[in-house]
C-alpha cells in the first residue's frame, strides 16, 4: 500500500484540507475537471502539471480509504501546519469518524 504521508505531501496539507470535500465528491471521477474548476475558483496559481498532480493524489487518498489516517496525522503529528488548517482538519476528522461510525452500525 502506498504511504499516505507521501501522497499527502504531493497534495499539500493545506490543499488537502481546503479541498477535502471536492476530492471526496470526485474521487471516482475519471476527469479532474471539477477539481480544476474549484482550484481556479480560488485563484490557485499553479501550473497545469501541479493542478493535475494535486487533483489525482487528493482523489487517491480517498480511493485508498486513507482520509481518516491523513486527517489524524494532520491534527496530531504534522509539523508546520497553521492553526486554521489544523482546526479545520480536526472538524473534518470528527465528521468522518461520525460518518464511518454510523456506516458501520448499519
ZALO-18603 format. One record per residue (C-alpha): x, z, y. Coordinates in steps of 0.5 Angstrom, whole numbers, plus 500, padded with zeros to 3 digits. Layout:
XZY;...
END
This chain:
500500500;502498507;505504511;499506516;505508521;508501521;501498522;499503528;506501531;504494531;498495534;500501539;497507539;493507546;491500544;488502537;484508540;482504546;479498542;478502536;470500535;472493537;477493531;472497527;466492528;470486527;474488521;472483516;471477521;476471520;476470527;479474532;476471538;471477539;477482540;481477544;475477549;475485549;482484551;481479556;475483559;480489560;485484563;491486558;497482560;499480553;502473550;498470545;502472540;501479542;494478542;494476535;498481532;495487535;488484533;490482526;494489525;488493528;483490523;488491517;488499519;480498517;480494511;485498508;481504510;487508514;483509520;482516519;489517517;491513523;487518528;489524524;496522526;495520533;491527534;496532530;503528530;504523534;509524540;509520547;501520547;498521553;492527554;487522555;488518549;489524544;483527546;479520545;483520538;480527537;473525538;473518534;476522528;471527529;466522529;469518523;469524519;462526520;460518518;464519512;461525510;454523511;456517507;459521501;453525501;448519499;
END
